[in-house]
C-alpha cells in the first residue's frame, strides 16, 4: 500500500512468484537497504496516530448517521 508505506517498503506484484522471491532475496542480502527501510519506516510511522484516526472516524460516522 504505497499510500501508507510510501518509501518505507519494497513493492512487488503479488501474482509474480519470482518477483516476490527476488524482493525477499534483496532484503535478506542487503543490510544497507534493510537499514534504510527501517529508518524510513520509523519516520513514516510518525504520520499515523490512533487517537487522530479514532476522532476522524467518529466525525465521518456523525456525518453519516446524524
N, C-alpha and C positions, 0 to 999 in steps of 0.2 A: 504494500500500500504506500506508494510514493507520497501521497498527501500526508501521511503520518510519519514515515521514516525519513523522508527527504534524502539527504546524502549520508545517512547513518546506516545504510544497509546495501547489500548487493542484491540485484534483482535478476530473476531468471524466469523463463517460460515454464510453468509447472507441468506442461504437457511434453516437454523435451527432456528425456531422461539424461542424455549426455550433457545437456546444459546444467542440469541440477548437479550432476557428478562433478563437472568442471568447476562450478562455483564452490562446492564443498572442498575440492582439492585445493583451490586457491586459498580458501580460508584456513585450511589446515597447514599449508606450506608457507604462507606469507605472514610472518609475525608483525611486520611493519603495517600491513593492511589491517590486520586484526586490531592493532593498537589504534590506528587511525579511526576505524569504525567504532571502537569502544569510546574514544573521546568524543566523536561526533554524536553518539547515542546519548551520552550524558548531557551534552549541550541541548540536544533535541528534546530531551525529557522535560526540560525546564519550560517548554511551551505548553505543557499539559498539567492540569490541576483538577483533582476530583471535586473540590468544592465549587470551582468555576463551572465544571461540567454539570454538576447537580443543579446549580442555580439556572443555568441556561436551559436545561431540560425542563425544569419547573416553569420557566417563562413560556416555553413552547406549549406545554400542557395547559397552562392557563389560557393561552390564546385559542387553543382548540376547544376546550371544554367550558370556558366561561364566557 
